[in-house]
Amino acid sequence: MNKCLTFFKRQVGSVEILRNGKLNKCYFQIPFVCNFITENIRNHLIKEANRNSDQERINFFFQNVKGYKKEMLHRQKYAGRKLYQLLYKWRSIKFPAYLFILFINYNILMTNFQFEGTKYNLWIQNPIEFTYQKFFDQVYSLIIPL
């Protein structure tokens, strides 16, 4: 029962309206597309809106609501796709991925490569014997061990 109540609380919003000197609380269903609001939209509403009066905030909102809705509908459209979910989560894993790439590059640069019985390090002494195909084969074997 508690899960149901929590779910429906998230789907219902309320506003208080002053009418004829009485304060009335009105409830409404929050549109499903609002689940896809982005940080960009929130930040734009908070930071860019003129807060001198309520009327100016409402005017700002109505001037921008079409763009907000378009962005949320676009996000809703692609939210069910696996690739989108992976790319959306990329923001949370980009720093560890960057460190991993640095680690791989460090290993490639500091590892001694062995081509046809001769050891070469980063500074190749005999560039005639060096070929890019051999180099990439060695790098590939470091990344994906057989």
Phi, psi and omega in degrees: 000321181296322179296319179297316181297318178297318180299312183288332175295324179288339183266354183239134176244168179215152174224153176253128183240131177269114181226124180055038178080359180248142178267117180248138177260123180248134179255147178211157177279131176282125180302144183300326182298338180291346174292346184253023177292141184256166176297327178299317179295313180301312181297321179296316179296321184282314189272330187264339184289140175282121187256023180290327179210163178296322182297320179293322176295317179295318177299317179299316180298313182292333176290331186253355187297327180295318178293320178299314181297319179298318179294318180292320177296321177297316179293322178295321182299320184262358185296330182279350182276139184298318181297320179296318180297321178294314181292326179292324178281350182302327181300327182279341182247008185291323180291313175299325178294321177298315178297321178297319179294319176298319178298316179297314180297320178299315180297321179295316184287328185261355180274142174281127178267143179240117179239119176049050174080356180248133180273131174237135171258201183302323181264103184286124179280325183239091186291345180292322182282344183278131173232151180295327180297317178296319180298312181292328174298318180293317179297317179298321180291334176287320183285313181241093181291143180280000000 
